[in-house]
């Protein structure tokens, strides 16, 4: 079932998260049924890191997430090593 956010759209949520210095590091993936290129560009302009249209391959999405998490772990290890 689809999740609906009555207070704000997903794009507005993305923009709010990316504009806040406390949360702008959060990787944001927009998953939508909207196929319009203008909407994709708007999402990317609002700070989305990835934009995926439905239907999508679940394995591909999981691989993207795994890659992101591994990359963030490498960055964390690198910056932790600088403080040693």
C-alpha positions in Angstrom: 0.0 0.0 0.0 1.1 3.5 -0.7 2.1 5.8 2.1 0.5 9.3 1.9 1.9 12.3 3.8 -0.9 14.9 4.2 1.3 17.6 5.7 3.9 17.8 2.9 4.9 16.1 -0.3 8.0 13.8 -0.5 9.7 16.6 -2.5 9.0 19.1 0.3 10.2 16.6 2.9 13.4 16.1 0.9 14.0 19.9 0.6 13.4 20.4 4.3 15.9 17.6 5.3 18.5 18.8 2.8 18.2 22.5 3.9 18.8 21.7 7.6 22.5 21.4 8.7 21.5 18.8 11.2 20.0 16.4 8.7 21.4 17.4 5.3 23.9 14.4 5.4 21.0 11.9 5.2 21.0 10.1 1.8 17.6 10.7 0.2 16.1 8.4 -2.4 12.8 9.4 -4.0 10.7 6.5 -5.2 7.7 7.6 -7.3 5.3 6.6 -10.0 5.7 10.1 -11.6 7.5 9.6 -14.9 7.8 13.3 -15.8 11.4 14.5 -16.3 10.5 17.9 -14.9 9.5 16.2 -11.6 12.7 14.2 -11.5 14.7 17.4 -12.1 12.7 19.1 -9.3 13.5 16.3 -6.9 17.2 16.5 -7.8 17.1 20.3 -7.4 15.5 19.8 -3.9 18.5 17.7 -3.0 17.5 14.1 -3.6 20.5 11.9 -4.0 18.6 9.3 -6.1 15.4 9.3 -8.0 13.7 6.0 -8.9 10.5 5.5 -10.8 8.0 2.7 -10.2 7.9 0.0 -11.1 11.5 -0.7 -10.2 13.7 -3.7 -9.6 13.9 -4.4 -5.9 17.3 -6.0 -6.2 18.7 -3.0 -8.0 17.4 -0.7 -5.2 18.9 -3.0 -2.5 22.2 -2.9 -4.3 22.2 0.9 -4.5 21.4 1.1 -0.7 24.2 -1.4 0.1 26.7 0.6 -2.0 25.7 3.8 -0.3 26.0 2.2 3.2 29.4 0.8 2.3 30.6 4.1 1.0 29.4 5.9 4.1 31.2 3.3 6.3 34.5 3.9 4.3 34.2 7.7 4.8 33.5 7.3 8.5 36.6 5.0 8.9 38.7 7.5 7.0 37.7 10.5 9.1 38.0 8.5 12.3 41.6 7.6 11.3 42.4 11.3 11.0 41.6 11.8 14.6 43.9 9.1 15.8 
